[in-house]
Structure formats: C-alpha cells, structure tokens
C-alpha cells in the first residue's frame, strides 16, 4: 500500500504544489496554518514535518521559531519540497529518525493519505523527546470524506460509508485531491485512540471551517 500511495501523488506533484499555494487555496491555507500555529506554538529545535508534501508549511514552522525537516514517501512531491526545507524520502510508519531525537512533530492534511495512521502516530511518539509536542491538523473526521456530501454549504449529508475505512476515490468535489489520489477514512475514535495508545497526552483539540461546519480538526499532544 505504501508504494501505491507514493506513486499516487507523483503524477500530480505540480498540480498539488499549485493547489496548496495561497494563490489557489488562500483562505483554506490561511486557516490551516492558523490552526497549526495555535496548536504547535513557538519553539526552537527541530520540527519534523511528517508527510511534508511540497513543503508548503515550512515557512510557518520557521516563523514559529522551529527548524523544519521534512519526510514524505512521494519523491515527486519532495522534488518541490527540497527548495523549502531539508527532506528525506521515508514512510511515515518507518521514520529514519533516532528515538527521542526531535523537539516537535507536525503532520498536516496527511492522516487520510496513510494506510495505517496509527502506525505513523506510534513512530511520532518514538522520535519525540519527553515533553515534545505533536501538532496534527487533518481533514475533519466527522464531516469530510467519501461519506460526506458537502455540495450544500449549509447542510452536510452523511451516508452509510462513514464506517468504511478502506481507500476511496469517491468525493462530491470532482476537482479535489481525493478523486486523484484517494483517501483512507480515520473516524474520530480511531484517531484519538491512536494518540493515547502511543503514549501521547492529548492537551487540546481545535476545529476550523469557513462556515459553521468545520472541515479541519487539529490535536496538540505531548510525549510523556
């Protein structure tokens, strides 16, 4: 599955780099980075950006005082990311990082790109120093997915696919990321349990949306 996921992004690397730019997704990216900043907070030392993609979040990490280093499985995305931060090609579930060696980890919009996000969270817990912070910001697990019809901004329709954790290319938005690379649904119980099972202490959660129904969900967790 990991190889398939990596190859999925490679043909769309240029498109995704544009898609994640302020010029194309300005309001969304601004909210995303606002949630990241609120959860991660200022600091110093290395912040490992897991599933860094094209490095679109590196500047925000630097502004917060962190030294970003990125890892991603897609070499196509990394070809664009390397101009923004040091990078390495790696599986999120098998990070090439020593135990307890980083002060912070961020992971943005990637939980649905990983076949086993719980395994990635365990790796995050392994590489964090005691007291280190993990800032997760992903698609909202209740309101964004193949099971959610968001075509009406005032009402979201959830269907029986909510319980399906397999990879899906279905989406109400025919021009978005999911229809190109697919996604795995991570229900909120699975997501939160992954953090606690890995020995991470949940400190705070956050939601964000352009309207009253959020499309982003974030977690601040600390290595105990």
N, C-alpha and C positions, 0 to 999 in steps of 0.2 A: 504493500500500500504506500509506503513512504516514497519509493521510486516513482510511482504513478502520480503522487501528489506533487513531487518536484517537477516532473515533466509537464504537468498541467499548467503551471504558471509560465514556463519558458516561452511558449509562443505568444503570450500576451504581455510580456515584460514591458515593452514600450507603451502599450495601451495602459497598463496598470500604473506606470510611472506618471503618466498624464492624469489618470483618474484620481490619483492621490494628491495631486497638486492643488494649491489654493485657487488657481485659475479655474479649475473644473469643479472641485468639491469644497469650495472655500468655507461655507458655513458649517458643513459637516466636519471638516478637518479642524476648524477652529474649536468646535465643541469637543471633539475627540481629544485634542491637546489640552484643552481646559480641564477635562476630567483627569487626564494623565498628571498634569501639574498638581492638581488638588490632592491626588492620592499618593503620588511619589514624594512630592515636596522637594525643597532644595537639599543639596548634599554635596559630598565630594567623594572621589574614588571612582572605581569602575562601575558603570551600569551596563549590564549585559542585556542587549535588546534581542530577545528570542523571537525568531521568525521576523527578522527586521525588514524583509522585503526589499524595497528600493532605497531604504534609509531615510524615508520621509519624515521620521520622528527624531532623527539625530540632533537637529538644531534645537529642538525643545529641550532635550536632555542636557545639551550643553548650556543652554540658558539657565537651567536649574542648578548648574554647577557641576554636573556629573561628567565623567569621561566615557562616552558611549563606545561600546564594541558590539558588533552585530554578528549574529549567526542566522543562517537560513539554508534550507535544503535546495532551493532553486538557484542554480548558477546563473540563469538568465536575469533574475532579479538582482543578484549580487553584482553583476557587471555594472549596474547602475548605482548600487549602494556604495561601492568601494570609493567613489568620489566624495562621499559624505561622512564615512567613518570606517575604521578598520573592520574587516569582515572575515568570516571563515564559513566554508560550506559544511553544514552539520545538521544532523537530525535532532529535532527538539527533544526527542526521547533518549538521545545518547550524546549529550553535550561533551565536547572535548575540553572540558574545564575542570581544574582540580577541585576537590572537596573544599568547601568553606573559603573560597578564594575571592569572592566578589561582594561588594557592599550593597548592591541593588540589582534588581532584575525588572525589566519591563517586557510586557507582551501585549501587543495591540492588534485587534481585529484578526487574531490567528487561531483562537481556540476551535473554530469551526473548520480550519484547514488541516487539523491534525487528527489522524485516525483514532489516537488514544491520548486525549489531552491530559488525563490523569497521570499518565507516564511522564509527560512533559513537566507537570507540576512537581512530581517527585524529583525530577532532575533539577528543577529550580531550587527546591529545598536543599538538595545535596550541595550545590555550588555556592549557596548563600552562606555568609558568615553569621554566627549568632548575633541576633539583633538586626540583621539585614532585612531590607524591605523588598517585597514583590508587589509591583503595581500591574494588575491585569485590567485591561479595558477591552471588552469584546462586544459583539452583537448581542442585543438583549435576548436572553434565552427564552423569555416568555412571548415576545412579540415580533421576533424576526426569524424567519426560516421558511422552508418549503411549505410548512403547515399554516402560514400566516398570509392572508391576503390583505395587503396594505394599500390597495388601489384607492380606497376612500380614506382621506387623511383624518376623518372624524370617527371612523369605525374600523376596527381590525377584526377580520373573521378568522377564527382558529378552527382547523378541522382535525380529523382523527389521526393525521400523520404526526401530531405532536409527540407521540410516543415512539416514533421511528428514529432510531439512532444511526441508521445506515447513511451512506453518502447519497446525496440527492442533487440533481441539477434543476429541479423544479423551482420556479420563482414567479411571482406576479410581475416582476420587473425583467423584461426580456433583454435589457441592455446592461445589466449589472454584472457583478463578479460571479455570483452563484451559477448563472447559466453558462459561464465559460469554464470554470474550474470545479464546480460542485462544492458541497459543504457537508460536514457532519453536524447533526444537531446534538448539543450538550444541554440537557434540561437543567434547571437551576439546582435541583437536589444533587445531581451528578457533579456539577461544577463546584458547589460548596463543599461537598463531601471529599472531593479530590484534594482540596486545600487542607482540611483538618486531618485527613488520613496521612498526608505527607508531613505532618508535624508543624504546619504553619498556623499561626494565631491570626484569626480574622479580626482586624481592627476597625474597618469601616467599609461600607459599600456606597456606591453612587449610581444614579441614573441620569440620563440626559436624552432629550428629544427636542426636535424643532417645534413640535406641537405638544399637547398634553400627554400623548402616549410615547414613552421613551423608546429609542432604538439602540441605545448604548447602556451597558451595565459594567460597572467597574468595582474592583476589590483592592483594598490595601491589606496586605498580610505581612507578618513579621516572623522571621525564623527564631524560634525559641531555643 
